[in-house]
Amino acid sequence: MTKQIIFVDSSVQDYQSLINNADDTQIVILNKNLSGIEQITNTLANQKDISALHILSHGSEGSLNLSTEALNSNNIEKFSPQIKQWGKALTQNADILLYGCEVAKGETGQNFLKRLSEITEANIAASATPTGSTELGGDWKLEVQTGDIKATIPFNAKALNTYSGILGFAPKVDFSTGFNPQSVSIGDFNGDGKLDLATANFNDNTASILLNTTANGATTPTFATKVNFTTGSTPRSVSIGDFNGDGKLDLAVANYTNSNNASILLNTTATGATTPTFNPKVDFTTGSGSTSVSIGDFNSDNKPDLAVSNQNGASVSILLNTTTNATTPTFATKVDFTVGSQATSVSIGDFNGDGKLDLATANTNSSTVSILLNTTANGATTPTFAPKVDFSTGFNPQSVSIGDINGDGKPDLAVANSLSATVSILLNTTANGATTPTFATKVDFTTGSRPLSVSIGDLNGDGKPDLAVANYSSSTVSILLNTTANGATTPTFAPKVDSTTGSRPTSVSIGDINGDGKPDLAVANYSSYTASIFLNTAPKVTAVTATTADGSYKAGDTIAITATFDAAVNVTGTPQLQLETGTTDQFATYASGSGGTALTFNYVVQAGDSAADLEYLATTALTLNGGTIKDNLATNAVLTLPALATANSLGGSKAIVVDTVAPTVALTSPSATTVNGLFNVIATFSEDVTGFDNTDITVANATVGNFATVNAKTYTFDVTPTADGKCDSFNLK
C-alpha cells in the first residue's frame, strides 16, 4: 500500500467537508497562527517512504499560503533547508500535489514548481486556474506537472462535487512592490489625472511608487514598474499630502523600529513624467514604534500636519507643519498625547462639528478606540487636544476609518478587529460643539480571518459608504455593502462578499483607478510583495452556449442554455432570454447559477416552434423580467450578448435544431392499374425524416413488403392485395 499524507491549511473554507471520508491517508491540520512551513517540516522529520504529499491551501501565481506565511518564488531559497527535509521523507519519484488556486500560473508559477521539484527531488502537480467549486469557476484538475504524476486526488468524489469554496482568487491584477508592503495609498503623483500607488515596504525600508498607465474606461489596469525610494527603518504606513504647497503630492511614512520617526519625501516629479522622482527623505522624531500616519490641518493654517500613532508608547504624536514653499520640509517638534494601549492606527475627522480635526486611534492591546477632541487655537504653534475618551471595539483592533455610515452628517467609526474577525461600527452621537465625544455601543459585522485594514467608500453608487476590509490570514478582501437607513440609530450591512487577494493582505485603499467614475480597490499583499488591483466594473456576458447536445428537438423537450459572465453574478427573480423560434419567439427562463459566472436558462420547446440553428433573438434578448443580475458589489450587469452567429453566440457555438411541425408525405405509384396484383408505391416526404420503415405503414385489404430507402425524403414499398375491396386507404404513422 502506498503511504500518503495530507496537510490542510485551516484557513481554507469548510476544509472539513473535503477531508471527511478521505482515502486511507494521514491528515495533518496546520495551525493558522503558526508557521506552516515549520509545521510541515516537523511532521515529516520522523517519517519516511511517503509516496505522495498533498497540500490543501489558498494560493496565487507562484505562491502557496501556509498558515502565517507564504511559500513563493521570492522566498523559496530562504526556506530551502526546510524543504530539503521534506524530500528526505519521500520515496524516489514521489509526488507533491498542491491544491491552491493558480499556483502554477504563468512563468512565475512554472518556475516556482520547477524549483520546488529541484529542492525536494519530487514530481510536482499544481493548477494554473482557480481550484475548488465549479459553480465559482474552479475545478480540481492539477494540469501543470513537472514529472510523471502517479498519485490521485485522495478526497471523496462527492465532497469535491459539492464543495462550495475556491482555493484561490477572484479576478485581480497584481503589480510588484518592494518587500513586504504593509500599507498602500492612492494619489496622482505626476499630474496626469490618473491615480497612482504608493506602498510602504516593511522589510526593505522603501516606499514604492507605481505610476498608473490605465486607459480611461479600460477593463484591465496597467501600471509602470515600481520605483523605490528610501524611507526610515521598517516603514509601516504611508500617507499622501502636499507639504510644501507646490501642488505636488508628497509622502509621509511612519517608521516602526529603531527609527522612531516619520519620513517626509517631497515630490519632484514633472507633470506627465513617466518616471517618478522624489527628494531624499527628511526624518522627524515621533514616539516609539510608529505604526500609522495620517495627514490633516490641526491648527487651521492651511498646512497639512502629521498625526502618528505610536504602538510602544500608547501615544499619538502631532507634528505641526512649518514648511514655507521650500525644497526641504520642516515640522515643529512633536507633541505627544496619551491614547489607549498599543495604538496601531490613527484617523482624522471632525467628531463634534466645531470645524477642528479630531483624532481616532485603534488600540490593539486594550481593544478600544480613543477619541481626542482638538482644542488647538487657529494659527497656534503648539497643538492641544482634550484627554482621550475610550470606546470598546472588538478584540485586537488594527485599523480605524471614518465615514458617515447612517447619513446623519456625523462621522462614524469603522474598526477592523484582528482576533475577532469582525469590523465594529460605532455611530457618532456627539452633539455639535460638545466638549466630550459620545458614540453608540459598537455593532459587529463578520469579516474574513484576521482583518488588518478597513477603508470606507461608496462602492455600489447608492450614496451609502460601504466597507472594504483586508483579511491577512484568509488572503481576501471583504466587501460589506451598507444597508443602514438614513438617520438610523443601529447600523446594518449586507453579509460580506470575499474576493481573494495576493498573499497576506495588510492594507486596502479605495480610488478610481480606470477613470470610469467607480471606486476601485488597491490592496497591499505582505507575503507576495504585490499590490492587487480590483476594478469596479460591471460584469458582462462573454459567451452563450448550451449544455444540451447538438441535434433536433421536438415539442416538450427542454434545452439548457448557458450565459457566461466575466465575473460572478447574483440573480434575483427570473430573468429571461428570448429566442428566435419561428412564428412565436419563445423565452428561456433562468433556472440556476446565482453566485457563479455561468447562468443556466431552460427553454421548453412548444408546439409550432422551429429553428434551423437555434439562436437568441438579438443582442438585447437577455432581459431582467423584474429580477436583477448584479455582481458582488451590487453593480448591475451589462446584459448585451455577443453578436449573432459569432463564435461566442448560441447559434455560433451549437447546432441545435427545433422542429415541431410534422412533415407531409405524397404517395405515388408507377404501376399500372391492377386487380388483385402487386403494385409499387413511392412515399415522398416534405423534408428529411428518420426512423421510417415498413412497420409505420398499414394498407386496407393489403400487406406491405420490399420496403427500401432511396434517400432521407424518399422511400419505396410494394403493396399486395389480400382481400376484395379497394387498397386506397393508407395509414402512415
Secondary structure, 3 states (H helix, E strand, C coil): CCCEEEEEECCCCCHHHHHCCCCCCEEEEECCCCEHHHHHHHHHCCCCCEEEEEEECCEECCEEEEECEEEECCCCCCCHHHHHHHHHCEEEEEEEEEECCCCCCHHHHHHHHHHHHHHHCCEEEECCCCEECHHHCCECCCCEECCCCCCCCCCCHHHHHHCCCECCCCCCEEEECCCCEEEEEEECCCCCCCCEEEEEECCCCEEEEECECCCCCCCCCCECCCEEEECCCCEEEEEEECCCCCCCCEEEEEECCCCCEEEEECECCCCCCCCCCECCCEEEECCCCEEEEEEECCCCCCCCEEEEEECCCCEEEEECECCCCCCCCCECCCEEEECCCCEEEEEEECCCCCCCCEEEEEECCCCEEEEECECCCCCCCCCCECCCEEEECCCCEEEEEEECCCCCCCCEEEEEECCCCEEEEECECCCCCCCCCCECCCEEEECCCCEEEEEEECCCCCCCCEEEEEECCCCEEEEECECCCCCCCCCCECCCEEEECCCCEEEEEEECCCCCCCCEEEEEECCCCEEEEECCCCCEEEEEEECCCCEEECCCCEEEEEEEECCCCEEECCCEEEECCCCCCCEEEEEECCCCCEEEEEEECCCCCEECCCCECCCCCEECCCCEEECCCCCECECCCCCCCCCCCHHHHCCEEEECCCCCEEEECCCCCCCCCCEEEEEEECCCCCCCCHHHEEECCEEEEEEEECCCCEEEEEEEECCCCCCCCEEEC
